[in-house]
Amino acid sequence: MKISRVRWACRRGMLELDVLFQPFVEAHYEQMTLEDKNIFVRLLEGEDPVLFAWFMGHEKCLDPELSKMVIRVRGREAP
């Protein structure tokens, strides 16, 4: 997916998600591997309430790839 489309997909209905996704994309997306880019795009396909629950720690993501990406976006792991 082109960076412009990823940037657009990062614009969410929840400000809490915007402040996580937008800076992450600007800082890290271009340098990510193709596999990681695909995982990140898959993460962006999630619904806002589900993503919010994962990022706030209210629920655990059961998909191991998405779970790692959540941790990475939150900044708890080096990109």
CYANA upper distance limits for C-alpha pairs under 8 A (distance plus 0.5 A):
  1 MET  CA      5 ARG  CA      7.04
  1 MET  CA      6 VAL  CA      7.18
  1 MET  CA     41 VAL  CA      8.27
  2 LYS  CA      6 VAL  CA      6.90
  3 ILE  CA      7 ARG  CA      6.55
  3 ILE  CA     29 TYR  CA      8.33
  3 ILE  CA     30 GLU  CA      8.24
  4 SER  CA      8 TRP  CA      6.78
  5 ARG  CA      9 ALA  CA      6.63
  6 VAL  CA     10 CYS  CA      6.71
  6 VAL  CA     25 VAL  CA      8.33
  6 VAL  CA     41 VAL  CA      7.65
  7 ARG  CA     11 ARG  CA      7.43
  7 ARG  CA     22 GLN  CA      7.32
  7 ARG  CA     25 VAL  CA      7.53
  9 ALA  CA     44 LEU  CA      7.08
 10 CYS  CA     17 LEU  CA      8.43
 10 CYS  CA     18 ASP  CA      6.82
 10 CYS  CA     21 PHE  CA      6.07
 10 CYS  CA     22 GLN  CA      6.35
 10 CYS  CA     44 LEU  CA      7.44
 11 ARG  CA     18 ASP  CA      6.26
 11 ARG  CA     21 PHE  CA      8.47
 11 ARG  CA     22 GLN  CA      7.90
 12 ARG  CA     17 LEU  CA      6.95
 12 ARG  CA     18 ASP  CA      6.30
 12 ARG  CA     48 ASP  CA      7.75
 13 GLY  CA     17 LEU  CA      8.48
 13 GLY  CA     48 ASP  CA      7.60
 14 MET  CA     18 ASP  CA      6.99
 14 MET  CA     48 ASP  CA      7.53
 15 LEU  CA     19 VAL  CA      6.75
 16 GLU  CA     20 LEU  CA      7.21
 16 GLU  CA     52 PHE  CA      8.15
 17 LEU  CA     21 PHE  CA      6.54
 17 LEU  CA     48 ASP  CA      8.27
 17 LEU  CA     51 LEU  CA      8.36
 17 LEU  CA     52 PHE  CA      7.32
 18 ASP  CA     22 GLN  CA      6.22
 19 VAL  CA     23 PRO  CA      7.16
 20 LEU  CA     24 PHE  CA      6.94
 20 LEU  CA     73 VAL  CA      7.28
 20 LEU  CA     74 ARG  CA      7.35
 21 PHE  CA     25 VAL  CA      6.65
 21 PHE  CA     73 VAL  CA      7.59
 22 GLN  CA     26 GLU  CA      6.82
 23 PRO  CA     27 ALA  CA      6.58
 24 PHE  CA     28 HIS  CA      6.26
 24 PHE  CA     29 TYR  CA      7.61
 24 PHE  CA     73 VAL  CA      6.74
 25 VAL  CA     29 TYR  CA      5.23
 25 VAL  CA     30 GLU  CA      8.26
 26 GLU  CA     30 GLU  CA      8.43
 28 HIS  CA     32 MET  CA      6.89
 28 HIS  CA     79 PRO  CA      7.39
 29 TYR  CA     37 LYS  CA      7.38
 32 MET  CA     36 ASP  CA      6.42
 32 MET  CA     37 LYS  CA      6.58
 32 MET  CA     79 PRO  CA      8.33
 33 THR  CA     37 LYS  CA      6.66
 34 LEU  CA     38 ASN  CA      6.70
 35 GLU  CA     39 ILE  CA      6.84
 36 ASP  CA     40 PHE  CA      6.58
 37 LYS  CA     41 VAL  CA      6.65
 38 ASN  CA     42 ARG  CA      6.63
 39 ILE  CA     43 LEU  CA      6.69
 39 ILE  CA     65 GLU  CA      7.32
 39 ILE  CA     66 LEU  CA      7.09
 39 ILE  CA     69 MET  CA      7.79
 40 PHE  CA     44 LEU  CA      6.83
 40 PHE  CA     66 LEU  CA      8.09
 40 PHE  CA     69 MET  CA      7.15
 41 VAL  CA     45 GLU  CA      7.03
 42 ARG  CA     46 GLY  CA      7.73
 42 ARG  CA     66 LEU  CA      8.39
 43 LEU  CA     66 LEU  CA      6.69
 43 LEU  CA     69 MET  CA      8.28
 46 GLY  CA     50 VAL  CA      7.35
 46 GLY  CA     51 LEU  CA      6.85
 47 GLU  CA     51 LEU  CA      6.70
 48 ASP  CA     52 PHE  CA      6.39
 49 PRO  CA     53 ALA  CA      6.70
 50 VAL  CA     54 TRP  CA      6.85
 51 LEU  CA     55 PHE  CA      6.61
 52 PHE  CA     56 MET  CA      6.44
 53 ALA  CA     57 GLY  CA      6.46
 53 ALA  CA     58 HIS  CA      5.34
 53 ALA  CA     59 GLU  CA      5.80
 53 ALA  CA     60 LYS  CA      8.41
 54 TRP  CA     58 HIS  CA      6.66
 54 TRP  CA     59 GLU  CA      5.70
 54 TRP  CA     60 LYS  CA      6.28
 54 TRP  CA     61 CYS  CA      6.61
 54 TRP  CA     70 VAL  CA      7.83
 55 PHE  CA     70 VAL  CA      6.97
 55 PHE  CA     74 ARG  CA      7.71
 60 LYS  CA     67 SER  CA      8.23
 61 CYS  CA     66 LEU  CA      7.46
 61 CYS  CA     67 SER  CA      5.86
 62 LEU  CA     67 SER  CA      7.46
 63 ASP  CA     67 SER  CA      6.44
 64 PRO  CA     68 LYS  CA      6.71
 65 GLU  CA     69 MET  CA      6.86
 66 LEU  CA     70 VAL  CA      6.64
 67 SER  CA     71 ILE  CA      6.95
 68 LYS  CA     72 ARG  CA      6.67
 69 MET  CA     73 VAL  CA      6.51
 70 VAL  CA     74 ARG  CA      6.64
 71 ILE  CA     75 GLY  CA      6.96
 71 ILE  CA     76 ARG  CA      6.18
 71 ILE  CA     77 GLU  CA      6.90
 72 ARG  CA     76 ARG  CA      6.39
 72 ARG  CA     77 GLU  CA      5.53
 72 ARG  CA     78 ALA  CA      7.26
 72 ARG  CA     79 PRO  CA      6.81
 75 GLY  CA     79 PRO  CA      8.44
